[in-house]
Protein backbone atom coordinates (compact mmCIF):
# COMPACT_ATOMS: atom_id res chain seq x y z
CA UNK A 1 0.00 0.00 0.00
CA UNK A 2 0.99 3.64 -0.28
CA UNK A 3 0.86 5.62 2.93
CA UNK A 4 1.62 9.32 3.06
CA UNK A 5 2.67 11.06 6.24
CA UNK A 6 4.25 14.39 7.08
CA UNK A 7 6.57 14.98 10.00
CA UNK A 8 6.62 18.68 10.87
CA UNK A 9 9.42 20.71 12.43
CA UNK A 10 8.32 24.04 13.84
CA UNK A 11 10.51 27.10 13.44
CA UNK A 12 10.20 28.00 17.13
CA UNK A 13 12.33 26.25 19.71
CA UNK A 14 12.85 26.10 23.47
CA UNK A 15 15.81 25.38 25.73
CA UNK A 16 15.52 23.01 28.66
CA UNK A 17 16.39 24.38 32.10
CA UNK A 18 18.15 22.77 35.05
CA UNK A 19 16.09 21.96 38.10
CA UNK A 20 16.79 24.02 41.17
CA UNK A 21 16.62 22.60 44.70
CA UNK A 22 13.04 22.03 45.76
CA UNK A 23 11.71 21.38 42.26
CA UNK A 24 10.37 18.00 41.21
CA UNK A 25 12.91 15.61 39.78
CA UNK A 26 12.80 14.67 36.10
CA UNK A 27 11.14 11.45 35.06
CA UNK A 28 12.81 9.61 32.19
CA UNK A 29 11.20 6.92 30.04
CA UNK A 30 13.61 5.09 27.74
CA UNK A 31 12.30 4.11 24.31
CA UNK A 32 15.58 2.88 22.86
CA UNK A 33 19.08 2.22 24.19
CA UNK A 34 21.75 1.58 21.58
CA UNK A 35 25.51 1.48 21.41
CA UNK A 36 25.74 5.09 20.19
CA UNK A 37 22.42 6.81 20.95
CA UNK A 38 19.57 6.63 23.42
CA UNK A 39 16.00 7.89 22.96
CA UNK A 40 13.98 8.89 25.98
CA UNK A 41 11.13 11.10 27.12
CA UNK A 42 12.05 13.49 29.90
CA UNK A 43 9.23 14.86 32.03
CA UNK A 44 9.37 17.00 35.14
CA UNK A 45 7.11 16.11 38.03
CA UNK A 46 3.74 14.45 37.42
CA UNK A 47 1.77 17.20 35.71
CA UNK A 48 0.82 17.59 32.06
CA UNK A 49 3.34 17.60 29.22
CA UNK A 50 3.01 21.27 28.27
CA UNK A 51 3.34 22.94 31.68
CA UNK A 52 6.00 20.55 32.93
CA UNK A 53 8.23 20.91 29.87
CA UNK A 54 8.30 17.30 28.70
CA UNK A 55 10.43 16.56 25.68
CA UNK A 56 11.80 13.69 23.60
CA UNK A 57 15.57 13.52 23.67
CA UNK A 58 17.90 11.73 21.26
CA UNK A 59 21.31 11.72 22.92
CA UNK A 60 24.74 10.17 22.36
CA UNK A 61 25.77 7.39 24.74
CA UNK A 62 29.39 6.72 23.73
CA UNK A 63 30.88 10.13 23.01
CA UNK A 64 32.15 11.17 26.44
CA UNK A 65 33.40 13.54 27.70
CA UNK A 66 31.27 15.12 24.99
CA UNK A 67 27.58 14.67 24.22
CA UNK A 68 25.15 15.70 21.51
CA UNK A 69 21.43 15.89 22.27
CA UNK A 70 18.40 16.76 20.15
CA UNK A 71 15.43 17.73 22.31
CA UNK A 72 11.90 18.09 20.90
CA UNK A 73 8.91 19.37 22.86
CA UNK A 74 5.29 19.83 21.65
CA UNK A 75 4.21 23.12 20.13
CA UNK A 76 0.71 24.57 20.20
CA UNK A 77 0.01 23.08 16.77
CA UNK A 78 -0.70 19.35 16.95
CA UNK A 79 1.97 17.20 15.37
CA UNK A 80 4.60 19.97 15.38
CA UNK A 81 7.61 20.11 17.68
CA UNK A 82 9.98 22.71 19.12
CA UNK A 83 13.50 21.36 18.92
CA UNK A 84 16.94 22.39 20.09
CA UNK A 85 20.41 20.96 19.43
CA UNK A 86 22.61 20.87 22.54
CA UNK A 87 26.36 20.32 22.69
CA UNK A 88 28.10 19.55 25.99
CA UNK A 89 31.71 18.89 26.97
CA UNK A 90 33.06 18.50 30.48
CA UNK A 91 35.77 21.02 31.27
CA UNK A 92 34.84 23.64 28.68
CA UNK A 93 34.45 26.46 31.27
CA UNK A 94 32.50 28.68 28.87
CA UNK A 95 31.17 32.14 29.76
CA UNK A 96 27.38 32.04 29.97
CA UNK A 97 25.75 34.15 27.26
CA UNK A 98 28.61 33.87 24.78
CA UNK A 99 28.03 32.54 21.26
CA UNK A 100 29.96 30.36 18.84
CA UNK A 101 29.59 29.56 15.15
CA UNK A 102 29.38 25.86 14.38
CA UNK A 103 29.05 24.26 10.95
CA UNK A 104 26.67 21.30 11.22
CA UNK A 105 26.91 18.55 8.60
CA UNK A 106 27.70 19.01 4.94
CA UNK A 107 24.74 21.19 4.03
CA UNK A 108 24.83 23.22 0.82
CA UNK A 109 22.54 24.98 -1.62
CA UNK A 110 22.67 25.95 -5.28
CA UNK A 111 22.82 29.64 -6.16
CA UNK A 112 23.22 30.87 -9.75
CA UNK A 113 24.23 27.36 -10.86
CA UNK A 114 26.98 27.26 -8.24
CA UNK A 115 27.19 25.10 -5.12
CA UNK A 116 27.42 27.28 -2.02
CA UNK A 117 28.05 25.94 1.47
CA UNK A 118 25.28 26.67 3.95
CA UNK A 119 26.15 29.13 6.74
CA UNK A 120 27.09 27.82 10.21
CA UNK A 121 24.61 27.67 13.07
CA UNK A 122 25.01 29.99 16.04
CA UNK A 123 25.15 28.22 19.43
CA UNK A 124 24.53 30.15 22.66
CA UNK A 125 26.31 29.16 25.87
CA UNK A 126 23.78 28.24 28.58
CA UNK A 127 26.12 26.75 31.18
CA UNK A 128 29.85 26.42 31.75
CA UNK A 129 30.01 23.16 29.77
CA UNK A 130 27.09 23.34 27.34
CA UNK A 131 25.62 25.41 24.54
CA UNK A 132 22.51 25.16 22.38
CA UNK A 133 21.22 26.35 19.03
CA UNK A 134 17.67 27.31 18.10
CA UNK A 135 16.76 26.49 14.52
CA UNK A 136 14.54 29.59 14.43
CA UNK A 137 17.74 31.66 14.45
CA UNK A 138 19.05 29.81 11.40
CA UNK A 139 18.46 30.69 7.75
CA UNK A 140 14.67 30.15 7.31
CA UNK A 141 15.11 28.77 3.80
CA UNK A 142 17.40 26.02 5.13
CA UNK A 143 15.67 25.08 8.39
CA UNK A 144 13.85 21.99 6.99
CA UNK A 145 17.01 20.79 5.27
CA UNK A 146 19.01 21.21 8.47
CA UNK A 147 16.44 19.25 10.50
CA UNK A 148 16.53 16.47 7.91
CA UNK A 149 20.34 16.47 7.80
CA UNK A 150 20.57 16.07 11.58
CA UNK A 151 18.08 13.18 11.64
CA UNK A 152 19.82 11.45 8.74
CA UNK A 153 23.13 11.90 10.54
CA UNK A 154 21.73 10.07 13.56
CA UNK A 155 19.61 7.34 12.01
CA UNK A 156 21.36 6.63 8.68
CA UNK A 157 24.87 5.22 8.48
CA UNK A 158 26.46 5.21 5.01
CA UNK A 159 29.39 3.09 3.89
CA UNK A 160 31.58 6.11 4.68
CA UNK A 161 30.30 6.33 8.26
CA UNK A 162 28.24 9.03 9.97
CA UNK A 163 27.29 12.23 8.16
CA UNK A 164 26.64 14.14 11.39
CA UNK A 165 29.56 16.31 12.38
CA UNK A 166 30.19 19.65 14.06
CA UNK A 167 32.98 21.94 12.89
CA UNK A 168 33.76 24.81 15.26
CA UNK A 169 34.54 27.94 13.28
CA UNK A 170 35.94 29.90 16.21
CA UNK A 171 38.45 28.82 18.86
CA UNK A 172 40.48 25.61 18.78
CA UNK A 173 37.87 22.94 19.53
CA UNK A 174 38.51 19.90 17.27
CA UNK A 175 35.75 18.71 14.93
CA UNK A 176 33.09 16.41 16.42
CA UNK A 177 31.82 13.40 14.48
CA UNK A 178 29.58 11.23 16.67
CA UNK A 179 28.80 7.82 15.22
CA UNK A 180 25.30 7.22 13.86
CA UNK A 181 23.27 4.23 14.99
CA UNK A 182 24.44 0.82 13.81
CA UNK A 183 22.94 -0.35 10.51
CA UNK A 184 21.02 -3.17 12.13
CA UNK A 185 19.54 -0.67 14.62
CA UNK A 186 18.36 1.91 12.08
CA UNK A 187 14.76 0.79 11.70
CA UNK A 188 14.00 0.04 15.34
CA UNK A 189 15.67 3.22 16.59
CA UNK A 190 13.76 5.48 14.19
CA UNK A 191 10.49 3.73 15.05
CA UNK A 192 11.26 4.37 18.72
CA UNK A 193 11.87 8.04 17.97
CA UNK A 194 8.55 8.32 16.15
CA UNK A 195 6.79 6.56 19.05
CA UNK A 196 8.27 9.00 21.56
CA UNK A 197 7.05 11.98 19.53
CA UNK A 198 3.63 10.39 19.13
CA UNK A 199 3.31 9.77 22.87
CA UNK A 200 4.50 13.30 23.58
CA UNK A 201 1.84 14.79 21.31
CA UNK A 202 -0.82 12.59 22.87
CA UNK A 203 0.15 13.77 26.36
CA UNK A 204 -0.08 17.40 25.26
CA UNK A 205 -3.47 16.77 23.63
CA UNK A 206 -4.83 15.07 26.74
CA UNK A 207 -3.77 18.03 28.87
CA UNK A 208 -5.13 20.65 26.48
CA UNK A 209 -8.36 18.98 25.40
CA UNK A 210 -9.41 16.77 28.27
CA UNK A 211 -8.28 13.60 26.60
CA UNK A 212 -9.14 14.31 22.96
CA UNK A 213 -6.54 13.51 20.32
CA UNK A 214 -5.10 16.24 18.02
CA UNK A 215 -7.22 14.85 15.18
CA UNK A 216 -10.59 13.87 16.67
CA UNK A 217 -12.46 10.76 15.58
CA UNK A 218 -15.68 12.79 15.78
CA UNK A 219 -16.82 15.56 13.45
CA UNK A 220 -19.65 18.15 13.31
CA UNK A 221 -19.93 17.46 9.56
CA UNK A 222 -21.77 14.65 7.78
CA UNK A 223 -19.41 11.92 6.51
CA UNK A 224 -18.24 12.38 2.95
CA UNK A 225 -17.36 9.59 0.57
CA UNK A 226 -13.77 8.41 0.69
CA UNK A 227 -13.07 9.63 4.23
CA UNK A 228 -11.95 6.88 6.59
CA UNK A 229 -12.25 7.13 10.38
CA UNK A 230 -8.73 5.71 10.64
CA UNK A 231 -7.43 8.67 8.64
CA UNK A 232 -9.16 11.11 11.00
CA UNK A 233 -7.60 9.49 14.05
CA UNK A 234 -4.06 9.13 12.70
CA UNK A 235 -1.27 9.39 15.30
CA UNK A 236 0.20 12.87 15.94
CA UNK A 237 3.54 12.10 14.32
CA UNK A 238 1.79 11.49 11.02
CA UNK A 239 -0.70 14.34 10.94
CA UNK A 240 -0.78 18.10 10.37
CA UNK A 241 -0.31 17.74 6.63
CA UNK A 242 -0.14 21.11 4.87
CA UNK A 243 -3.21 21.82 2.78
CA UNK A 244 -1.18 21.46 -0.41
CA UNK A 245 -0.08 17.92 0.52
CA UNK A 246 -2.05 14.88 -0.69
CA UNK A 247 -4.19 12.94 1.77
CA UNK A 248 -3.32 9.41 2.81
CA UNK A 249 -4.43 6.98 0.12
CA UNK A 250 -5.98 3.52 0.12
CA UNK A 251 -3.93 0.30 0.20
CA UNK A 252 -2.46 -0.93 -3.06
CA UNK A 253 -0.05 -3.72 -3.91
CA UNK A 254 -0.01 -3.28 -7.69
CA UNK A 255 3.39 -2.80 -9.29
CA UNK A 256 3.57 -2.70 -13.05
CA UNK A 257 6.30 -2.84 -15.68
CA UNK A 258 6.23 -1.43 -19.18
CA UNK A 259 8.73 -0.80 -21.96
CA UNK A 260 8.11 2.44 -23.87
CA UNK A 261 9.80 4.23 -26.72
CA UNK A 262 10.55 7.85 -25.91
CA UNK A 263 12.23 10.58 -27.94
CA UNK A 264 15.62 9.52 -26.58
CA UNK A 265 15.10 5.81 -27.26
CA UNK A 266 13.81 2.74 -25.42
CA UNK A 267 12.87 3.17 -21.77
CA UNK A 268 11.99 0.75 -18.98
CA UNK A 269 9.43 1.79 -16.36
CA UNK A 270 8.60 0.19 -13.00
CA UNK A 271 5.89 1.90 -10.97
CA UNK A 272 3.03 1.68 -8.52
CA UNK A 273 0.20 4.20 -8.35
CA UNK A 274 -2.78 4.96 -6.18
CA UNK A 275 -4.87 8.00 -6.93
CA UNK A 276 -2.59 10.93 -7.74
CA UNK A 277 0.43 9.42 -5.98
CA UNK A 278 2.93 7.48 -8.05
CA UNK A 279 6.31 5.98 -7.11
CA UNK A 280 8.64 4.21 -9.50
CA UNK A 281 11.85 3.85 -11.47
CA UNK A 282 12.76 4.57 -15.06
CA UNK A 283 15.80 4.22 -17.28
CA UNK A 284 17.03 3.41 -20.76
CA UNK A 285 18.88 0.08 -21.16
CA UNK A 286 22.49 0.46 -20.04
CA UNK A 287 21.95 4.06 -18.83
CA UNK A 288 21.54 5.66 -15.39
CA UNK A 289 18.71 4.66 -13.07
CA UNK A 290 16.17 7.39 -12.32
CA UNK A 291 13.63 7.18 -9.50
CA UNK A 292 10.48 9.28 -9.48
CA UNK A 293 7.67 10.36 -7.17
CA UNK A 294 4.51 12.11 -8.32
CA UNK A 295 1.94 13.92 -6.17
CA UNK A 296 4.07 14.41 -3.06
CA UNK A 297 6.88 16.98 -3.47
CA UNK A 298 7.01 20.58 -4.60
CA UNK A 299 10.06 22.44 -5.96
CA UNK A 300 13.67 21.39 -5.41
CA UNK A 301 13.99 18.77 -2.69
CA UNK A 302 16.21 16.14 -1.16
CA UNK A 303 14.84 12.75 -0.16
CA UNK A 304 15.97 9.63 1.68
CA UNK A 305 15.09 6.29 0.05
CA UNK A 306 14.89 3.53 2.64
CA UNK A 307 13.89 -0.13 2.27
CA UNK A 308 12.98 -1.89 5.55
CA UNK A 309 16.11 -2.04 7.75
CA UNK A 310 18.52 -1.86 4.82
CA UNK A 311 21.02 1.00 4.27
CA UNK A 312 19.34 4.21 3.13
CA UNK A 313 20.26 6.43 0.19
CA UNK A 314 19.93 10.22 -0.12
CA UNK A 315 19.20 11.84 -3.49
CA UNK A 316 18.42 15.34 -4.75
CA UNK A 317 15.22 15.73 -6.75
CA UNK A 318 13.51 18.23 -9.00
CA UNK A 319 10.37 18.36 -11.10
CA UNK A 320 10.64 16.88 -14.58
CA UNK A 321 8.99 19.23 -17.09
CA UNK A 322 8.23 16.39 -19.50
CA UNK A 323 6.61 13.91 -17.12
CA UNK A 324 5.59 16.41 -14.40
CA UNK A 325 6.90 14.14 -11.64
CA UNK A 326 9.86 14.65 -9.30
CA UNK A 327 12.85 12.65 -10.46
CA UNK A 328 15.80 11.55 -8.34
CA UNK A 329 19.21 10.45 -9.58
CA UNK A 330 22.32 9.23 -7.72
CA UNK A 331 20.57 6.03 -6.65
CA UNK A 332 22.36 2.66 -7.05
CA UNK A 333 21.02 -0.60 -8.44
CA UNK A 334 21.49 -1.96 -4.91
CA UNK A 335 18.21 -0.26 -4.06
CA UNK A 336 16.38 -2.56 -6.49
CA UNK A 337 18.16 -5.56 -4.95
CA UNK A 338 16.89 -4.48 -1.54
CA UNK A 339 13.34 -4.07 -2.83
CA UNK A 340 13.21 -7.58 -4.27
CA UNK A 341 13.53 -9.16 -0.80
CA UNK A 342 11.81 -6.58 1.42
CA UNK A 343 8.39 -5.38 2.53
CA UNK A 344 8.30 -1.57 2.29
CA UNK A 345 9.96 1.31 0.48
CA UNK A 346 9.86 4.69 2.28
CA UNK A 347 10.71 8.01 0.64
CA UNK A 348 11.17 10.89 3.09
CA UNK A 349 11.62 14.47 1.91
CA UNK A 350 13.67 17.27 3.44
CA UNK A 351 10.52 19.08 4.59
CA UNK A 352 9.06 16.02 6.30
CA UNK A 353 6.95 14.67 3.41
CA UNK A 354 6.88 10.88 3.57
CA UNK A 355 5.38 8.23 1.33
CA UNK A 356 5.55 4.53 2.19
CA UNK A 357 4.99 1.94 -0.53
CA UNK A 358 4.42 -1.75 0.03
CA UNK A 359 6.60 -4.10 -2.00
CA UNK A 360 4.11 -6.95 -1.89
CA UNK A 361 3.41 -8.13 -5.43
CA UNK A 362 6.41 -6.24 -6.85
CA UNK A 363 8.71 -9.22 -7.51
CA UNK A 364 7.53 -10.04 -11.05
CA UNK A 365 7.54 -6.43 -12.23
CA UNK A 366 10.95 -5.89 -10.61
CA UNK A 367 12.39 -8.88 -12.46
CA UNK A 368 11.09 -7.62 -15.82
CA UNK A 369 12.43 -4.13 -15.14
CA UNK A 370 15.91 -5.40 -14.26
CA UNK A 371 15.97 -7.54 -17.44
CA UNK A 372 14.93 -4.58 -19.59
CA UNK A 373 17.24 -2.11 -17.88
CA UNK A 374 20.20 -4.48 -18.11
CA UNK A 375 20.03 -4.80 -21.91
CA UNK A 376 22.77 -3.15 -23.94
N, C-alpha and C positions, 0 to 999 in steps of 0.2 A: 504494500500500500504506500501511498504518498502522504506524508504528514508534514504540515508546515507549522513551524513555531517561530517566535521571535523573542530573543532574550534582550531586554533593554538595559542600557547603562545610562543613568541620569547624568546630567552635567553639573549637579550640585553634590558636594561631598562633605563628610564630617570626620573630625579626628576623635579618636577615643581618648578618654581621660583616665588618669590613675585614681584609684580609690584612696580617699583620705581616711585616717583612723575614725572609726565610728560608723562608716558606711558599710552597707551590706557587701559581702564578698561576692566575687563573680562565680557564676555557675558555668561549667564548660561541658558540652555534650560532644563527644568525638564521633564523627561520621566516617572518618577514614584515617588510618595511620600507616604510612608507607615508609620506605627507607629514606626518602628525600623530603617529603612534604606530609603535613597533617592537615585535615580539614575538620573544623569544629565550630559549634555555635557557642558564643560567649554571651551570657546574660547576667546582668546585675540583679541581685535580690530575687524576689518572687513575683514582681508585678508584671505589667504587660510589656510587650516588646518595644513599643515606641517610647514610652516614658523612661524605661529602664535602659535604653541604649543597647539593645541586643544587636549582635552582628555575626555574620559568618566570616570566619577567618581561614585563609589558606596560608600556611606558614611553613618555612623550611624547618627540617628536623636534624639535618646533618651538615650545617654550615657554620657552626660555632668557631670563633666567638662572635660571628656575624649572624644576622637573621634577616630574612625578607618576609614581609607579611602583606597580604591583600585583604582588607577588611571591608565588607559590604553590609550596609544596614538598610532597612526599608525606607523608601521615600513616601510621600503622600499619595503618589500615583501607584495604584496596584501593579505589581509585576516589575516595578523599576527600583533601582538600588543606588544608594549613595556609597561610593567606594573611595578608599584611600590606600596608597602604597606607602608602607613604612619600612625604613631601613634602620637597623640597629647594630651597633658594634661596641662591645665592652671596652672601656678605656679611651673612648674618643675624647671625652672632656670638651664638648662643644658648648659655645655660648648660646644660651636660649634666645631665640628670636632671630638668629643669623640665618642666612640662606645660602644654598649651594646649587650650582647647575650640574645636572646629571643626565647624560645621554642614556636612554633606556632602549635596548634592543637595536636592531638595524632597520629603523623605520625611515622611509624616504617617500618623496612624491615627485611627480613629473610636472615641470614648469617650462613652457616654451620648448617642448621636445627635449628637455634636458633633465637628467635625474639629479634632484637636489635632496640632500640629507635633511631630515626633519630636525627642528630645533630641540635642544635639551629641555628636560623638565626642570622646574625649580622646586627644590625641597626646602622646607622650613624646619629649623631645629626646634623640637618641642621638649627635649630633655638633654642632659649632658651626653647621653650615648645613643640618641635616636633622632631621626628627622622624618618628615612625611611630606607627600606631595598630593595636592588636590587637582584632579583632572580638570576641574572647572577653570583653573588658572592656565591650562595649557591651550595651545592653538585650537579653537573650536572646530576647525575643518579637519583636524586630525585626531580628535578625541575618540571616535569609534574605532579607528585603526589602532590607536595606542592600546585601548582596552582589549582588542582582539589579539594584538601582538603579545601582551602580557599573559593572557590565558593560554595562547599557543605555546609560549615559552615554558609554562608550567606543565601543561598536560600533553604536549606533543614532543617526542624526542626523535630527531632526525638521525640519519646515519653519521652526521657530523657532530652530534651531541646536542646540548641545549642551545636554544636561540635566545634565552633570556639572560641579558647581561647588563651591567650598570657601569658606565664609564664616567668617572668624576672629572669634570672639566677643570675645576679649581683645586688647589692644594696638591698633595702628593699621595692620596689614597689610591692604592692599586685597583685595577678593574675587578669587579665582582662577576662571577659566572656560576650561579647556583645550578646544580643539576636538575633537569626536569624529572618527572616521574618515570619509573622504569616502563619499558614498552608493554610488558605484560600487565601493568597496573593502569594503563591509560584509560581504558573503558570504565573500570569500576571506580576509579578516582573521580572522573568527570561526572559520573552518575551520582556519586556521593555529594559532589559540589552542587549539582542541580537540586538534589533532595534537600540540602541544607537551606538553599535559597527559597525553595518551595515552602518548607516548614516555617521559615522566617516570615514570609509573606502571609501565611495562614495565621500566625500568631498576631501579626499586626492587624489583620482583618478582623479577627475575633475581638481584639481590644477596641477597635474603632466602630465595629458594626454589631456588637452583641452576638458574635458567632457567625455572621454571614460571611461567605467567601467573597473575594474581590469580584468575581463574575458569578452572580447569583443564578441558581437553577430555576428561579421563578421570574416572571415577567408580567408587566401590566398590559402587554400587547398580546393579541391573538396569535397563535402559532402560525408561522408561514411555512410554505413547502420548502423542503431542503434543509431546514434548521434542526439540528440534532441536540437533544438535551445534554449529551456528553460534551459537545462543543461549548455550550454555554457554561459548563461547570469545569472547564479545563483548569489544570493546576496553575498557580501564579507564575511559575517560571516560564510558562508557555503562552501567556496571554499578553494583553496590551499591544496587540498588533496595530501599527499605524493604519489609518483609513485607506492608504494607497497600497497596502499589502493584501495579497489574496487570503481568503479564508481557508481554514483547514478543509481538505477534500476527502472524498470517500475512499475506502480501500480499493486497491487495484493491484493485480499481480501480473499484468499483461506487459511483456516485453516483446518488441517486434524488431525484425531485421529487414532491411531492404537495400538493394543496390540500385542507385540512380546514376544517370548521366548528366553531369552539370557542365557549365561552360568550360571549366578547367579540366574536364575529363571524368572518368569513372569515380564514383564515391560510394563508400559503405556507411550505412547508418544503423545504429543500435539505439533504441529509445523506448521509453515508457511515458504514457501521458494519461492524465486524469483531469478533465475540465480544461482550464487554461494553463495548467502547470505541466511542463514537459521537461524531462531529464534524459540525457543521452550522450552518445559519442558519435563522431563522424571523422572520416579521413579517406583520402585517396590511397589506393594500394601502394605500399612502399613509402608513403609520405608520413608527415607528423600526425600524431593523434590529437584531435580536438574534442574537448568535452563541451557540453552546452546545457544551459538551464533557461527555460522560458517561463515567464509569469511570476518571477520572484524578485529579481534584482532591478535596480535602476541606476543608470550612470556607471562610471568606472567603479570597480569593486575588487576586492581580494577575498578569496574563499578557500576554506579548508575542506578537502575531500577525504572522507574517513570511512573505511569499511570495517564494521564490527570492532574488534580489538587489534586490528592490524595497524601498521605505521600509517600516519596521515601525510597528505601532500597539500602544499599551499600553492595556489595559482592565481595570477592576476586575470581579471576578466573585463570585457567591454561588450557593448551591444553591437551585434553584427547587422549592418544596414541591409544586407541581402535577405537574411533569414528572420531578422527582428528578434533573435534570441541573444542571450549573453553567452559568449564563447570563452573558453579557458584553455590556454596552452600549457606547456611546461609540465604536463602530466605523463608519467611513464606507463609502459605497457604492464608493469607490475600491478597497477591498479585493476586492470581487467582480470589478472590472475587471482587477485584477492576476491573479486566479485564472484568468480566462478565457484568458490567454496565457502561463501559467507551468506549472511541473512539480510543485512541492511547496508545501504549506502547513505551516508549523511553528508550534506553540503551546507556548510555554515559560512555566512558572509561576514564581512568586517563590521557591519552595522547591526549584527545580531540576527539577520534573517537566517532561517534554517529550514531545509526541506529534507525529509527522510524518506527514502524509497526502499521498498522491500525487494529483495533479490529472488524471491520465490518465483519459479517459472521462467527465470532468465537464462538458464543453462543452454537451451537449444539455440536461442537467438544469439547468445554470446559466442557460441561455437561457430555459427555461420559468419558472424562479424569478424572474428579472428581469422577465419579462412580467407574471407574477402580482402581484409586489410593486409594480410601477409603476402598477397600475390604481387609479383613484380611485373 
